[in-house]
Amino acid sequence: MHFSTYASVAIATLAALTSAQNPFTFTTLTSITAGTSINITWAPSTGTVDTITLLLRQGDPTHLSTIATIAPSIQNSGSFLWTPPTTLVAGTGYAFEIVDDGNTAITNYSNQFSVISTNTVSSAAASTTASSVSGSTILTGSSTVKTSASTSAAKTTSGSSAATGSSTPSSTSTGGASATSVPGKSAAESVKVGIGMLGVVGAVMALL
């Protein structure tokens, strides 16, 4: 019930606006296609002295938002050939607005229509998406992977140190060799002592 009342008020408001000066002459426009030219026509009831500005609007009939300026300050000739850009977002609730530059209170609107376009994402949404991607956990996860890789590298380095540390047994081996050489040195001294003793015995025998 409330929706029907609201819709009726909105349509009545738009109809009242379209009965003003410089009315658009097409009343059966239902859609336009991005990239395809359209001849916007109106009845220049305010004359050709003042210039007019054409705007593309969208939204609720009572609260339209400006999407783009189609043609600023052009002659009030009654027609303008316009090619909607391919970046125009597909959707409904679009309308043309004509503004008299000599008196900006004099405006008029076309009926609302839809836009057929391959672009289904607004620039604002695209920017938000780009920001979300740039700050996404995917990148953070990538950093985590790198950190993990660094950690693994550190562990590997640590492992290498352990391997280097494994040379300790080698040092121990060397130490063992040194320890083994000590008994060898004692044997040499024993041989020298033995030879000395033989010399003493020989001298005693000579005296006899």
Stockholm file with secondary structure:
# STOCKHOLM 1.0

chainA/1-208         MHFSTYASVAIATLAALTSAQNPFTFTTLTSITAGTSINITWAPSTGTVDTITLLLRQGDPTHLSTIATIAPSIQNSGSFLWTPPTTLVAGTGYAFEIVDDGNTAITNYSNQFSVISTNTVSSAAASTTASSVSGSTILTGSSTVKTSASTSAAKTTSGSSAATGSSTPSSTSTGGASATSVPGKSAAESVKVGIGMLGVVGAVMALL
#=GR chainA/1-208 SS CHHHHHHHHHHHHHHHHHTSSSCBSCCCCCEEETTSCEEEEBCCTTCSSSEEEEEEEEEETTEEEEEEEEEEEEECCSEEEECCCTTSCCEEEEEEEEEETTCTTCEEECCCEEEECSCCSCHHHHHHHHHHHHTSHHHHHHHHHHHHHHHHHHHHHHHHHHHHHTHHHHHHHHHHHHHHHHHHHHHHHHHHHHHHHHHHHHHHHHHC
#=GC SS_cons         CHHHHHHHHHHHHHHHHHTSSSCBSCCCCCEEETTSCEEEEBCCTTCSSSEEEEEEEEEETTEEEEEEEEEEEEECCSEEEECCCTTSCCEEEEEEEEEETTCTTCEEECCCEEEECSCCSCHHHHHHHHHHHHTSHHHHHHHHHHHHHHHHHHHHHHHHHHHHHTHHHHHHHHHHHHHHHHHHHHHHHHHHHHHHHHHHHHHHHHHC
//
